Amino acid sequence: MSYRESVERYRALTARTLEEYMGNPYIPKGLLTAMSYSLYNGGKRLRPCLTLAVCEMLGGDVEDALPVACALEMIHTYSLIHDDLPAMDDDDFRRGKPSNHKVFGEGMAVLAGDGLLSYAFEVMLSALALHGDNPGYLEAVRSVAGGAGVCGMVAGQA
């Protein structure tokens, strides 16, 4: 399989799995709309593609890595929503479209970002059923938390 074919396969797997996660009937409709607006607003899906590629290179099953791959995309999207807010970088556009806060208001944009961040960890931790008590998987979740947290991405914005 060529590089291009692999990337397209990873993107398709990510899109399918994100659709499943975002089909959660318990997410309030307005919140889901704001979360989805930014999550599906283009982007290369680089983080999930890299996650799935590394998994496959190491002999793993990409289906098992999809929760983490999708969670990384949710976390990335949360960071973009918050980064665009007037209190941060005050960007009116993201990927050629109005920023989340311009479409849904600042309050809903904060909630959409917070929702994506917390849902990402829910998705990863729900996948523990697939991985049992695998310490490597728990370490991966801890690493994602660190990268997204106060010594990682949040620190970079501060």
ABEGO torsion letter per residue (X at the ends): XBAAAAAAAAAAAAAAAAAAAAABAABBAAAAAAAAAAAABEEAGAAAAAAAAAAAAAGBBAAAAAAAAAAAAAAAAAAAAAAABAABAGBABBGGBBBAAAAAEAAAAAAAAAAAAAAAAAAAAAAAAAAEABAAAAAAAAAAAAAABAABAAAAAX
